[in-house]
Each structure stands twice: as C-alpha cells, then as structure tokens.
Amino acid sequence: MSRVGKKLIPLPNKTKVTFDGKTLKVDGPKGSLTRELHSDVTINVDGENIQVGLNETGKGSRAIQGLCRSLISNMVVGVSIGFEKVLEING
C-alpha cells in the first residue's frame, strides 16, 4: 500500500468538504477549489478527517491513491491557510 495514501488529512475548523462520487469541492475562508478525481479513488469524509481509499487494487492504483491524497491535502491547505513563502536572509 502507498504510505502517503494511507495518511488521514486533518480538516481545519472553517473548512467544508463535499464529494459527490467524482468531484471534490473544498470551501474555506480563503476561497473554494474544485477537482475531479480518478475513478479508482474513493473519499470518506468524517467531521475532522478525510481518508482516501481505493476501488481496485493494482500496481498503478496505489500511485493514484498517493497522488490524490497529496492533491486533496494541498487543496485543504490552500483554502484554509493560503500560500506563504518564508525568506531567510544570511550574511
């Protein structure tokens, strides 16, 4: 199994997630994002976490699971925290 795909995605307080079989929508204080996911992937949303599962087991399915988990995690971070770049000055 994919190590990345098995991790749960924590949901911040003001973030809302809806999944209707193929399309995932994430709403938060910074905006909303929508993405169509691969057909081999299933999403289970409970109150505090998102879990990414698989419909089929195969060689490429585990890679798709890890990819979708990373994409969903980035969507959640984008609508809740936003992009931040930290500059470190040495010298």
N, C-alpha and C positions, 0 to 999 in steps of 0.2 A: 504494500500500500504506500501511497505517497505520504511522506512525513508532513509536508506543507498542507496537503489537502485535508488531513485529519484534524488540524487545529481549529478550535472554535474562534469565531470572530465576535469580540465583545461589541455591544451596541451602546453608544452614549445615551444619556437621558432624553435629549430632544431629537433623536433620530428615529424616523419611521421607515420601515421596510415593507414593501408589498411585492409578492411574487405570484404570478398567475400562470404557472406552467412553463412558460418560455421567457417571459420578460420580467426583469427585476427592476424595481424603482426604489431609489433611496432618497428620502427627503430629510433635510436638516436645516439648521439656522443659516448656513452659507449658500443654500440653493438646493437643487434636485438634479439627480442623474438617473438615466435610464440605459439599460443594456439588455440585449437579447443574448441568452446563454445557450451553450451547446445542448443538444438533445439528450446526451448521456448523463447530464448532471441534474441532480435534484437538490432543492434547497429546503431546509427545515428552519423556520424562524420561530423561536420562543421569545419570551419577554425580554431577555437580556443577551441572548447569543444567536448567532447564525451558524448552522452546520451545513457543510457541503457534502453531499453523498453521490453515489454512482448508481445508474440504472443497470449498466452492463459491466462485466469485468473483462478486461483485455489489456493488452500491452499499452496501447495508446490512451486508454481510459483514465489511468492513474495520472498521466501527464495533464490531461484535460482537467481533471479534478483539482490539481495543484494550481494550474493557471487560473481557473475560475475563482478559486478561493483567494488568490492574490488580487485579482481584478475587483472582487467584491470588497475586500479589505481596503483597497485604495479608494473605492467609491465612498465607503463609510468615513474614512479619514478626510476625504476631500470636502464632503458636505458638513462635517462637524468641526474640524479644526482648520482646514484650509491649507494652502501651500505656505511653507515657511522655509527660508534659506538663511542659515546662520553663517556669518562671515567671521573668520578668525584672523586677526592681524598679529603677525610675529615680527619682531625686529625693533 
